[in-house]
Amino acid sequence: MDDGSTDGTDELVRAWLKEGEFDIRLFYLENAGKMMAHNKAVEEAKGLLFMCLDSDDYLCSERVVEDCLKFWEDNVHSDKEQDDICGFIAYKC
């Protein structure tokens, strides 16, 4: 979700799309604000999990997404009946 940035996000995403290593769908809003952008991203998301990173956030390890997925599979999305976890926050680097 690009909320009217001027930092070249669209060019970066286009370059990733050309590489074709993973699917990306980029959506634009014109400076609607963080909450509107977040809500639109959730609305457009497909799949079970959603990760939000702001422009000043970064993934501190190449394994962060893998670690989050493993946590989800081990603790939430399993054969165990689980209805008390709606999300989780990753550790700080």
matplotlib code that plots the C-alpha trace (Angstrom):
import matplotlib.pyplot as plt

x = [0.0, 1.5, -0.1, 1.2, 4.9, 7.5, 10.4, 10.3, 8.3, 6.5, 9.8, 11.2, 8.1, 8.1, 11.7, 10.7, 7.9, 10.3, 12.4, 9.3, 10.4, 7.2, 3.7, 3.2, 0.1, 0.7, -2.2, -2.1, -3.9, -3.3, -2.2, -5.2, -3.3, -1.9, -5.3, -7.0, -4.0, -3.8, -7.5, -7.3, -4.4, -6.3, -9.3, -7.2, -5.1, -5.5, -4.5, -4.4, -1.6, -1.0, 2.2, 2.3, 5.6, 5.7, 8.2, 10.6, 10.3, 12.6, 12.9, 16.0, 16.7, 16.1, 14.3, 11.7, 8.8, 9.8, 9.9, 6.5, 5.0, 6.5, 5.1, 1.7, 1.8, 3.0, 0.7, -2.3, -2.9, -2.8, -5.0, -5.3, -8.5, -7.3, -9.4, -7.4, -4.7, -5.7, -2.2, 1.3, 4.2, 7.7, 10.7, 12.9, 16.3]
y = [0.0, 3.2, 6.3, 9.0, 8.5, 10.2, 7.9, 5.8, 2.9, 2.3, 2.0, -0.4, -2.6, -2.6, -3.9, -6.7, -7.6, -7.9, -10.3, -12.5, -14.3, -13.6, -12.1, -8.4, -6.3, -2.6, -0.3, 3.5, 6.1, 9.8, 10.8, 9.3, 8.7, 5.7, 4.2, 4.6, 3.0, 0.2, -0.5, -0.5, -2.9, -5.3, -5.1, -6.0, -8.7, -12.3, -15.2, -15.9, -13.6, -9.8, -8.0, -4.2, -2.3, 1.4, 3.4, 3.6, -0.1, -2.9, -6.6, -7.2, -10.6, -12.5, -15.1, -12.8, -13.8, -17.4, -17.2, -15.5, -18.2, -20.9, -19.2, -19.1, -22.7, -23.9, -21.8, -20.7, -22.5, -26.1, -28.9, -27.4, -25.5, -21.9, -18.8, -16.5, -15.3, -12.7, -11.4, -11.2, -8.7, -9.7, -9.1, -6.0, -6.4]
z = [0.0, -1.1, 0.5, -1.8, -1.1, -3.2, -2.3, -5.4, -4.0, -7.3, -9.2, -6.6, -6.8, -10.6, -10.5, -8.1, -10.4, -13.3, -11.3, -10.9, -7.8, -5.8, -6.4, -5.5, -5.7, -5.1, -4.3, -4.2, -2.1, -2.3, 1.2, 2.9, 6.2, 8.0, 9.2, 5.8, 4.1, 6.6, 6.3, 2.5, 2.7, 5.0, 2.7, -0.4, 1.4, 0.4, 2.6, 6.3, 7.5, 7.1, 8.0, 8.2, 7.8, 7.8, 5.7, 8.7, 9.6, 8.4, 8.8, 10.9, 9.6, 6.4, 8.5, 10.1, 7.8, 8.1, 11.9, 12.0, 9.8, 12.0, 15.1, 13.4, 12.4, 15.7, 17.9, 16.0, 12.8, 14.0, 14.9, 18.4, 19.1, 19.5, 19.6, 21.9, 19.5, 16.9, 16.2, 17.4, 17.5, 16.6, 18.8, 18.5, 16.9]

ax = plt.figure().add_subplot(projection="3d")
ax.plot(x, y, z, "-o")
ax.set_aspect("equal")
plt.show()
